[in-house]
C-alpha cells in the first residue's frame, strides 16, 4: 500500500503525508514549515478532536504547558511596559504579545505529535525515508554548487559558505546535521533482513557524503555537532563500536582532502580557529587584543548579563533582547556588535527572555526528557533498549541542547519546530513503551 496513492488517501495517510513533509518544509523555508505544522495541528483536531481532548496529561506535559503560560505572562507584562514606557528604538506596537500568542502553536504541535504516536497513527518508516532522500538531495546540491558556482535552482555561491538549496540562508550544514542522522537508521531498522550486505557499504558511504557536504558548506558548528553526535552514537550503541576506526578514517581523509584542495574551506576553518581563540582569551582569560576583529564577537556573546538583570525573574518576553539590550546599564555606546537580535545561545536567550523561572522550567523539561529516554535506554534494564526508532531522536536532542554551542534564536520557526517535535516524539515513544 503506497502512502502517496490517492486511492489510499485515508485520514491516517493524510496525516502521515504532513508528517513526512517536515524535512522538505525545512528546505522550502519558514512559510512552508508554518503551513505544514498548522495543517497538521488543525487536521488532527478536526479528525480526532473528541479523542484529543481526552488525552491524559502527565507531569512533564504540565511543566511544558507552564512554560508556554509563562511566555504569555511575560509577553503581556513586558510589551505593555515597552509600549507605555520611554524605550528608544521600540515601535509602538504589540510585537512581543503577538509573538507570544503565535508561539502557542508549538505547544499544540507537541500535544498533537504525542497524541498521534500514542494512537499509532504516525508511520516513522516514511519519515526516515524522507529525511534520507532530502538530506542526500541537499548534499548533492551543495556539491553541484561547489562545482558550477550555482546550485540546480540557480542559487549562486557567495562568500566563504555554500547554501545549496537554501538560497541566501547559510544553513545547509545545520540542516544536514539535523536530518541526515535518520539515514543511518533507515536501512538497519526497516530493511534489515533484505539489505544486511548493502548496509555495511551504504552507511559508510552516506557518512562520507554527509560529512563532506557539511565541510564544504562552511558551517563550522554543525560540523562539530555532527561529529559529536556520531561519536556518541557509535560509543553508546554496542553493535557499532567496532566501526569507530572506519568512521575516524573517513572523516580524517575527507577533511584533509577538502581542506588541502579548497582555499575557501581553509580560510573558513582558520577563521573558526581564531574565533575560538578569541572567545577563550576575552571570555575566560579576560584578555583583549587590539585590532582583534573577533573580540566584539565575544562581547556580543556575553552582553546578555546586564540585559538579564533588567528582568531577572520572568524575563523580557519573546524577541525582547533586541529592545532591552540597547537600554541596559553599562552598555558600550560605541560598539555596534554587542546588541544583536539574540544572545546566540539557547540558555542565555531563555534567561534574558523568560527569566530565572523560564530557565528552571526549560532545564526541568530537558532533564526529565533525558531521564525517561537516554538514561533509561543506556543505563537501566528498561524495555526502552528494544526501541530503535527513538535512538536518533535522543541523540539529536542531546546535540540540540548542547550547552556551549552557538545557536540561532530558540524562538524562531525552524528551531522551535525542531525542538518541540523531537521532545514530543521522545516522550511519546518512551511513555508508550513503558506503559506496554
C-alpha positions in Angstrom: 0.0 0.0 0.0 1.5 3.3 -1.1 1.3 6.3 1.2 1.3 8.6 -1.9 -1.5 7.0 -3.9 -4.8 9.0 -3.9 -6.6 5.7 -3.8 -5.3 5.2 -0.3 -5.6 8.8 1.0 -7.3 7.9 4.2 -7.2 10.3 7.2 -4.2 8.3 8.6 -2.3 8.5 5.4 -3.1 12.2 5.0 -1.6 13.0 8.5 1.4 10.9 7.6 1.9 12.9 4.4 2.1 16.1 6.5 4.5 14.4 8.9 6.7 13.1 6.1 6.7 16.6 4.5 8.5 18.1 7.5 12.1 17.6 6.1 11.3 19.2 2.8 9.4 22.1 4.5 12.7 23.0 6.3 14.3 23.3 2.8 11.4 25.3 1.4 11.6 27.9 4.3 9.7 29.2 7.3 6.5 29.8 5.5 6.4 26.1 4.4 7.2 25.0 7.9 4.4 27.1 9.4 1.9 25.9 6.8 2.9 22.3 7.3 2.6 22.3 11.1 -0.5 24.4 11.2 -2.2 21.9 8.7 -1.0 19.0 10.9 -2.4 20.6 14.0 -5.8 21.7 12.5 -6.2 18.4 10.7 -5.6 16.4 13.8 -8.1 18.5 15.8 -10.7 18.2 13.0 -10.3 14.4 12.6 -9.6 13.4 16.2 -10.9 16.3 18.2 -13.0 14.4 20.7 -10.2 11.9 21.4 -7.6 14.6 21.5 -9.5 16.4 24.3 -9.4 13.3 26.4 -5.7 12.7 26.5 -4.1 12.3 29.8 -1.6 14.9 31.0 1.4 13.7 32.8 3.9 15.8 35.0 6.1 16.7 32.0 3.1 17.8 30.0 2.1 20.1 32.8 5.6 21.5 33.0 5.7 22.2 29.3 2.3 23.9 29.4 3.5 26.1 32.3 6.4 27.2 30.1 4.0 28.4 27.5 1.9 30.1 30.1 5.0 31.9 31.4 5.7 33.1 27.9 2.2 34.6 27.7 2.6 36.3 31.1 6.0 37.8 30.4 5.0 38.7 26.9 1.9 40.7 28.0 3.6 42.4 31.0 6.8 43.4 29.2 5.1 44.5 26.0 2.8 46.8 28.0 5.8 48.2 29.8 7.7 48.8 26.5 4.6 50.3 24.9 3.8 52.8 27.6 7.4 53.3 28.7 10.1 55.5 27.2 12.1 52.9 25.3 14.1 54.2 22.4 14.2 52.2 19.1 10.9 50.5 20.0 7.9 50.9 17.7 4.6 51.5 19.3 3.1 48.1 18.6 2.4 44.8 20.3 5.1 42.7 18.7 6.0 40.7 21.9 2.4 39.9 22.7 1.6 38.8 19.2 4.7 36.6 19.0 3.9 35.1 22.4 0.4 34.2 21.2 1.7 32.7 18.0 4.3 30.7 19.9 1.4 28.6 21.3 1.3 26.6 18.1 4.4 24.7 19.2 2.5 23.6 22.3 -0.3 22.4 20.0 2.4 20.7 17.9 3.8 18.9 20.9 0.4 17.7 22.0 -0.7 16.6 18.5 2.5 14.6 17.8 2.3 13.0 21.2 -1.3 12.0 20.5 -0.6 10.7 17.0 2.2 8.5 18.2 0.3 7.1 21.2 -2.6 6.2 18.9 -0.1 4.5 16.5 -1.2 6.8 13.6 2.3 8.0 12.5 4.5 5.8 10.4 8.1 6.5 11.1 9.4 4.5 8.1 8.2 7.1 5.6 9.6 9.9 7.8 13.0 8.3 7.9 12.9 7.8 4.1 12.0 11.4 3.7 15.0 12.5 5.8 17.3 10.2 3.9 16.1 11.5 0.5 16.2 15.2 1.2 19.5 15.0 3.1 21.0 13.3 0.1 19.5 15.9 -2.2 20.8 18.8 -0.1 24.3 17.2 -0.1 24.4 16.6 -3.8 23.1 20.2 -4.4 26.0 21.5 -2.4 28.5 19.5 -4.5 26.8 20.9 -7.6 27.0 24.4 -6.3 30.7 24.0 -5.5 31.4 22.6 -9.0 29.4 25.0 -11.1 29.1 28.1 -8.9 25.4 27.8 -8.6 23.0 25.1 -7.4 20.3 23.4 -9.5 17.8 26.2 -8.7 20.3 28.8 -9.9 21.3 30.0 -6.3 24.8 31.3 -6.6 27.6 30.5 -4.2 28.7 33.6 -2.2 31.4 34.3 0.3 33.0 31.5 2.3 29.9 29.4 2.7 27.7 27.4 0.4 24.0 27.5 0.8 22.9 24.7 -1.6 19.0 24.8 -1.9 18.7 27.4 0.9 19.5 30.4 -1.4 20.8 33.3 0.8 20.3 31.4 4.1 23.7 29.8 5.1 22.1 26.9 7.0 22.9 23.9 4.7 25.2 22.4 7.3 22.7 22.8 10.1 20.0 21.1 8.0 22.3 18.1 7.3 23.4 17.9 10.9 19.7 17.6 12.0 18.1 15.4 9.4 20.9 13.2 7.9 21.2 11.2 11.2 17.9 9.4 10.4 19.6 8.0 7.2 21.9 5.8 9.3 18.9 4.1 10.9 16.6 3.7 7.9 18.1 0.6 6.5 19.1 -1.2 9.7 15.7 -0.7 11.3 13.3 -1.0 8.3 15.2 -3.1 5.8 17.5 -5.2 8.0 16.8 -8.7 6.7 16.9 -7.7 3.0 19.9 -5.5 2.9 22.5 -6.7 5.5 25.3 -6.8 3.0 24.4 -3.5 1.4 24.3 -1.8 4.8 28.0 -2.4 5.5 28.8 -0.5 2.4 26.0 2.1 2.3 26.3 3.6 5.8 30.0 4.5 5.5 29.2 5.9 2.1 26.4 8.1 3.5 28.7 9.3 6.2 31.3 10.3 3.6 28.6 12.2 1.6 27.1 14.0 4.5 30.3 14.9 6.3 31.9 16.2 3.0 28.8 18.3 2.3 28.9 19.8 5.8 32.6 20.6 5.5 32.1 22.2 2.1 29.0 24.2 3.3 31.3 26.1 5.7 29.0 25.7 8.7 31.6 25.0 11.4 29.4 24.5 14.5 27.1 22.0 12.7 30.2 20.0 11.7 31.4 19.9 15.3 27.9 18.9 16.5 27.6 16.2 13.7 30.9 14.7 14.8 29.9 14.8 18.5 26.5 13.2 17.7 28.0 10.4 15.6 30.7 9.8 18.2 28.2 9.5 21.0 26.0 7.3 18.8 28.9 4.9 18.0 30.0 4.7 21.6 26.7 4.1 23.2 25.5 1.5 20.6 27.4 -1.6 21.4 26.9 -3.1 18.0 28.5 -0.1 16.3 31.6 0.5 18.4 33.7 -1.8 16.2 33.1 0.7 13.3 34.6 3.7 15.1 38.0 3.4 13.4 36.3 3.3 10.0 34.4 6.5 10.6 37.5 8.2 12.1 39.5 7.3 8.9 36.6 8.5 6.6 36.3 11.8 8.4 40.0 12.4 8.6 40.6 11.7 4.9 37.5 13.7 3.8 38.5 16.7 5.9 42.2 16.7 4.8 41.4 16.3 1.1 38.8 19.1 1.1 41.0 21.3 3.3 44.0 20.9 1.1 42.1 21.3 -2.2 39.8 24.2 -1.4 41.2 27.6 -0.4 37.8 28.8 0.8 37.4 25.9 3.2 41.0 26.6 4.5 40.1 30.2 5.1 36.8 29.3 6.8 38.4 26.9 9.3 41.3 29.2 10.0 38.8 31.9 10.9 37.0 29.4 13.1 40.2 28.8 15.0 40.7 32.5 15.6 37.1 32.9 16.8 37.6 30.1 19.4 40.9 31.5 20.4 39.4 35.0 20.8 36.5 33.7 22.9 38.9 31.9 25.2 41.1 34.9 25.7 38.3 37.5 26.1 35.7 35.5 28.0 37.8 33.1 30.0 41.2 34.5 30.3 39.9 38.1 30.3 42.4 39.2 27.7 41.5 41.6 24.9 43.8 42.0 21.9 44.0 45.2 20.0 42.7 45.1 16.4 41.2 41.7 17.1 38.0 41.5 14.9 36.6 38.7 17.0 36.8 40.5 20.4 33.4 42.1 19.6 32.0 38.6 18.9 33.0 37.6 22.5 31.5 40.8 23.9 28.2 40.1 22.0 28.1 36.6 23.4 28.5 38.0 26.9 26.2 41.0 26.6 23.2 39.1 27.9 24.2 39.5 31.6 23.3 43.1 32.1 20.2 42.7 29.9 19.1 39.7 32.0 19.5 41.8 35.2 16.8 44.1 33.9 14.2 41.3 34.1 15.7 38.6 36.2 12.7 36.6 37.2 10.3 36.4 34.3 12.5 37.9 31.5 11.7 40.4 28.9 9.4 38.3 26.7 10.0 36.7 23.3 12.2 38.7 20.9 12.7 41.3 23.6 16.5 41.1 23.8 16.9 43.5 20.9 14.9 46.1 22.8 16.2 45.8 26.3 19.9 45.3 25.3 20.1 48.8 23.9 18.8 50.3 27.1 20.8 48.2 29.7 23.2 49.8 32.1 26.9 49.9 31.3 26.3 49.4 27.6 29.2 50.3 25.3 27.7 53.1 23.3 30.5 52.9 20.7 30.0 49.2 19.9 27.9 48.1 17.0 28.2 44.4 17.8 27.2 43.6 21.3 23.4 44.1 20.9 22.2 41.6 18.2 18.8 40.1 17.7 19.5 37.4 20.4 22.5 36.2 22.6 23.4 33.3 20.2 22.8 30.6 22.8 19.6 28.9 23.8 20.2 29.1 27.5 21.3 32.7 27.6 18.3 33.7 25.4 15.9 31.8 27.7 17.4 33.6 30.7 17.0 37.0 29.2 13.6 36.5 27.6 11.8 34.2 30.2 14.0 34.9 33.3 15.1 32.5 36.0 11.6 30.9 36.2 11.7 30.1 32.5 15.2 28.8 32.7 14.3 26.5 35.5 11.3 25.2 33.7 13.3 24.5 30.5 16.1 22.8 32.4 13.5 20.7 34.1 12.0 19.7 30.8 15.4 18.8 29.5 16.4 16.7 32.5 13.1 14.8 32.6 13.2 14.1 28.9 16.8 12.8 29.2 15.8 10.7 32.2 12.9 8.9 30.6 14.8 8.4 27.3 18.6 8.5 27.3 19.1 7.3 30.9 16.5 4.5 30.7 17.8 3.4 27.3 21.5 3.2 28.2 21.9 3.0 32.0 19.0 0.8 33.1 17.4 -2.5 32.2 14.4 -0.7 30.7 12.4 -2.1 27.8 13.4 1.1 26.1 16.5 -0.7 25.0 14.5 -2.5 22.4 13.1 0.7 20.8 15.4 1.6 17.9 13.2 4.3 16.4 13.7 6.5 19.4 17.5 6.4 19.2 18.2 9.1 16.5 15.7 11.5 18.3 17.6 11.0 21.6 21.0 11.9 20.1 19.6 14.8 18.1 18.1 16.1 21.3 21.4 15.8 23.1 23.1 17.7 20.2 20.3 20.4 20.2 20.7 21.1 23.9 24.5 21.1 24.0 25.0 24.0 26.4 28.1 25.8 25.0 27.2 25.8 21.3 26.4 29.0 19.4 22.8 28.9 18.1 20.1 30.8 16.3 17.2 32.0 18.4 15.3 29.4 20.4 12.0 31.1 19.4 12.5 31.0 15.6 10.2 28.9 13.5 12.7 26.3 12.4 14.4 25.9 15.9 11.1 25.8 17.9 9.5 23.4 15.5 12.5 21.0 15.6 12.9 21.2 19.4 9.3 20.6 20.3 8.9 17.9 17.6 11.8 16.0 19.0 10.6 16.3 22.6 7.1 15.2 21.6 8.5 12.1 19.7 10.8 11.1 22.5 8.2 11.5 25.3 5.5 9.7 23.3 7.7 6.7 22.3 9.2 6.3 25.7 5.9 6.6 27.5 4.2 4.3 25.1 6.8 1.5 25.5 7.0 1.9 29.3 3.2 1.6 29.5 3.2 -1.5 27.3 
